[in-house]
Amino acid sequence: MTDIFMASGVALIISLFLTPIIIKFAYLVGAVDIPKDERRVHKKPIALLGGVSIYIAFLLGMIIKEGVITSGEVGVIIGGTIIIIGGVWDDLKPLRPWGKMFFQLSAALVLIGFNVSINVITNPFSGTIPYLDIGLLGIPFTIIWVVGITNAFNFIDGLDGLSAGVGFISSVTLLIIAIINGRYDAALVTAVLSGSLLGIIPYNFFPASIFIGDAGAQFIGFILAAASIMGAIKSAATFAVAIPILALGLPIYDTLFAIIRRKINGRPVSEADKGHLHHRLLDTGRSQRKVVLLLYLFSCILGGFSILAMNLSNRRAYFLAACIVSLIFVICLKLGVFEKEKEKK
């Protein structure tokens, strides 16, 4: 495990010292985010391409580790490269939804091609049959999971440091789970990602001097989706669904609620709005910094529950996840996350 934390340290140092260079480069080439609508919380142009810094630090951290790079690690690197290319493209010249989906689907298929996929899941309904072999259904299941988590982290990237910070907390959570399960590949991926994110957070946290952009947010989501498949498993390489649902809870729930809200309002799912959880918390009068720190705390609590779920039976783990999701739903209902736009006015 020593080389894992060494690789994480390397990623941290690279990210920490590379980010200021990326900031200067972004302004030089005009890769800046200029606030043009009321959804933007920031009021002045901010450098983009923070995702490039995260990607380079992650890539170098993965490469310098001792030993041969495994098939799964190769799949994660190639898939992540596809995501970062599509993300940078989207940051510089916004893509249509189908264009984003093309890159995300391609990256998901790469993972499947390198055997990073969901084939067996825990069974919440039967104590005598604890695992379900889903066979070929594992392919669409994996694609939905990877594309969903990739977009979820992009959806919550609405405040300075939010997506990067939540990604860091989630990666540390999955790192602990991977170590408990003895999953070296997943431990390496999450350790290197956590180092990459920790290095950029000082520049991305409020007031941010650089944004991670769609490239960074999607890259974080993709790597965590892959890592959860590799590490959030119990015996017989079984995907314990309840565990990553808790570990990656904040972006998952916020995205799910955004879909519900947009359907209620008759708007396309891909159309942005100001109804996300962080927007509602801002509406309560809290500062941007306080909202982000509050959501960090929320992610830490969910991470703790996911580690707890790792040591529970399948049925109890699913029950715990269901209770937490229900509680979060009630809280979001009280905050007005599901309000119709005309009612809000």
RABELWO-V523281 format. One record per backbone hydrogen bond with DSSP energy under -0.5 kcal/mol. NH is the residue of the N-H (numbers start at 1). CO is the residue of the C=O. If there is no record, write none. Layout:
<<NH & CO> <NH & CO>>
This chain:
<<4 & 1> <5 & 1> <6 & 2> <7 & 3> <8 & 4> <9 & 5> <10 & 6> <11 & 7> <12 & 8> <13 & 9> <14 & 10> <15 & 11> <16 & 12> <17 & 13> <18 & 14> <19 & 15> <21 & 18> <22 & 18> <23 & 19> <24 & 20> <25 & 21> <26 & 22> <27 & 23> <28 & 24> <29 & 25> <30 & 26> <31 & 26> <32 & 30> <33 & 46> <34 & 32> <35 & 33> <40 & 37> <46 & 33> <47 & 209> <48 & 31> <50 & 211> <51 & 212> <52 & 49> <53 & 49> <54 & 50> <55 & 51> <56 & 52> <57 & 53> <58 & 54> <59 & 55> <60 & 56> <61 & 57> <62 & 58> <63 & 59> <64 & 60> <74 & 70> <75 & 71> <76 & 72> <77 & 73> <78 & 74> <79 & 75> <80 & 76> <81 & 77> <82 & 78> <83 & 79> <84 & 80> <85 & 81> <86 & 82> <87 & 83> <88 & 84> <89 & 85> <90 & 86> <91 & 87> <92 & 88> <93 & 89> <99 & 96> <100 & 96> <101 & 97> <102 & 98> <103 & 99> <104 & 100> <105 & 101> <106 & 102> <107 & 103> <108 & 104> <109 & 105> <110 & 106> <111 & 107> <112 & 108> <113 & 109> <114 & 110> <114 & 111> <115 & 112> <116 & 111> <117 & 115> <118 & 138> <119 & 117> <121 & 132> <122 & 239> <123 & 130> <124 & 122> <130 & 128> <132 & 121> <134 & 119> <134 & 132> <135 & 119> <137 & 134> <138 & 135> <139 & 136> <140 & 136> <141 & 137> <142 & 138> <143 & 139> <144 & 140> <145 & 141> <146 & 142> <147 & 143> <148 & 144> <149 & 145> <150 & 146> <151 & 147> <152 & 148> <153 & 149> <154 & 150> <155 & 151> <156 & 152> <157 & 154> <158 & 156> <159 & 156> <162 & 159> <165 & 161> <166 & 162> <167 & 163> <168 & 164> <169 & 165> <170 & 166> <171 & 167> <172 & 168> <173 & 169> <174 & 170> <175 & 171> <176 & 172> <177 & 173> <178 & 174> <179 & 175> <180 & 176> <181 & 177> <182 & 178> <182 & 179> <183 & 178> <184 & 182> <187 & 183> <188 & 184> <189 & 185> <190 & 186> <191 & 187> <192 & 188> <193 & 189> <194 & 190> <195 & 191> <196 & 192> <197 & 193> <198 & 194> <199 & 195> <200 & 196> <200 & 197> <201 & 197> <202 & 198> <203 & 200> <204 & 200> <205 & 201> <206 & 160> <209 & 203> <210 & 203> <211 & 47> <215 & 87> <216 & 212> <217 & 213> <218 & 214> <219 & 215> <220 & 216> <221 & 217> <222 & 218> <223 & 219> <224 & 220> <225 & 221> <226 & 222> <227 & 223> <228 & 224> <229 & 225> <230 & 226> <231 & 227> <232 & 228> <233 & 231> <234 & 238> <237 & 234> <238 & 234> <238 & 235> <239 & 120> <240 & 232> <240 & 238> <241 & 239> <243 & 240> <244 & 240> <245 & 241> <246 & 242> <246 & 243> <247 & 243> <248 & 244> <249 & 246> <252 & 248> <253 & 249> <254 & 250> <255 & 251> <256 & 252> <257 & 253> <258 & 254> <259 & 255> <260 & 256> <261 & 257> <262 & 258> <263 & 259> <264 & 260> <265 & 261> <266 & 263> <267 & 262> <271 & 268> <280 & 276> <281 & 277> <282 & 278> <283 & 279> <284 & 280> <284 & 281> <285 & 282> <286 & 281> <291 & 287> <292 & 288> <293 & 289> <294 & 290> <295 & 291> <296 & 292> <297 & 293> <298 & 294> <299 & 295> <300 & 296> <301 & 297> <302 & 298> <303 & 299> <304 & 300> <305 & 301> <306 & 302> <307 & 303> <308 & 304> <309 & 305> <310 & 306> <311 & 307> <311 & 308> <312 & 309> <317 & 313> <318 & 314> <319 & 315> <320 & 316> <321 & 317> <322 & 318> <323 & 319> <324 & 320> <325 & 321> <326 & 322> <327 & 323> <328 & 324> <329 & 325> <330 & 326> <331 & 327> <332 & 328> <333 & 329> <334 & 330> <335 & 331> <336 & 332> <336 & 333> <337 & 332> <339 & 336> <344 & 340> <345 & 341>>
